[in-house]
């Protein structure tokens, strides 16, 4: 199994760079790589044993693969597979597919890293690959958004690297276990870097513009997978070092509340989905024991919604309210939105129930109240008008078969994953879920359906984001010291 794991992690990088030599096979190679990752992720989920690899002893490279890794790997594999299928007939160049393969492999690397330096290298590769995909259209706008993302990412990783060096000075090791007795400034610096990469709380205010302005398949990758590379290490840290768990508990609430506030008031579909990603990351952080399954359900639903949003006649909700959607498109939107809202019979319900089950009563209560906000935000999608008659061929003429294959894969995952824990279907949990969704929908119809207030976006300006990172660092120092 050790050899298989090493081959699995190295194969995407090898194939990615080799793709330039085989331009006509890049799509097939990408699909083959993600299929292998699906099989590997599933194998780690069902295997209760933890696999630990020690490589390059002098440098302390450590890999750990367990069920938590398996859920995140499976999320990456399914979302990337869907993106490849979506792009199959869209004439993407070999450059796009090779960068997608490299991104896929480096994201997988994050999900098995157990030392700070290997994690740093993987995150830096992800930053470069994501930048190249964001800038892929080569327009002035896409290049600016990509450079903005790259600069913020590199600044965050500079803080992270300084913290990693301090951990090494204390322990003579980059192992995650060294965080238990690491100096407070080291923890603050490392956490700040990962908060920014993961789009968490105020450090994640770069996210709405980046995710909404990227091409549709790239948006699906960023929100469905890439932001989770900043979240996964924090979850792993919380399971190792007890002092970090309370910090993440606070950020889980702040992140979920901040993101859902923007999502409720946002009038642009892609910006609303991006803001919702910030909020849902808060739920992933809330309960480390349930983080893997929640990340999977969110990744599937959010990737499908971004792919759908890219095929709607407009990004403006007010315009969409006057443009009835074909029934197939509307049904796909509803299934994904209901899952994120936590309606029973979809995987999102089990994810939310499993998360709140692992929280203290007060924390679970707060997260349930925030979940009402999630239901309000996604009611904007659910209650879009639908064509009364069967959609004509003209309604679907711009939508290629790859779209339906991608959406079918993602939505099937949400349905099949619902069987993860049938014991969560208690009367009490089902009633709470129905009450949350019902309250959200009622509030939407009575208040927010015609609400025009818009939150300011000045804090998202490039010149303000670095200042926010500095403020977050001071906040982290205070939290760690206390």
Secondary structure, DSSP 8 states (H G I E B T S, - for coil): -HHHHHHHHHHHHHHHHHGGG-GGGHHHHHHHHHHHHHHHHHHHHH--S-EEEEESTTTTEEEEE-HHHHHHHHHHHHHHHHHHHHHTTTT--HHHHHHHHHHHHHHHHHTTB-BHHHHHHHHHHHHHHHHHHHTTT--HHHHHHHHHHHHHHHHHHHHHHHHHHHHHHHHSS-BGGGGGG--HHHHHHHHHHHHHHTT-GGGGTTHHHHHHHS-HHHHHHIIIIITHHHHHHHHHHHHH-HHHHHHHHHHHHHHHHHHHHHHHH--BHHHHHHHHHHHHHHHHHH-GGGHHHHHHHHHHHHHHHHHHHTTSS-SBHHHHTTS-B-HHHHHHHHHHHHHHHT-TTSHHHHHHHHHHHTS-HHHHHHHHHHHHHHHHHHHHHHTS-B-SS---HHHHTT--HHHHHHHHHHHHHHHHGGGS-GGG--HHHHHHHHHHHHHHHHHHHHTGGG-------GGGSHHHHHHHHHHHHHHHHHHHH-
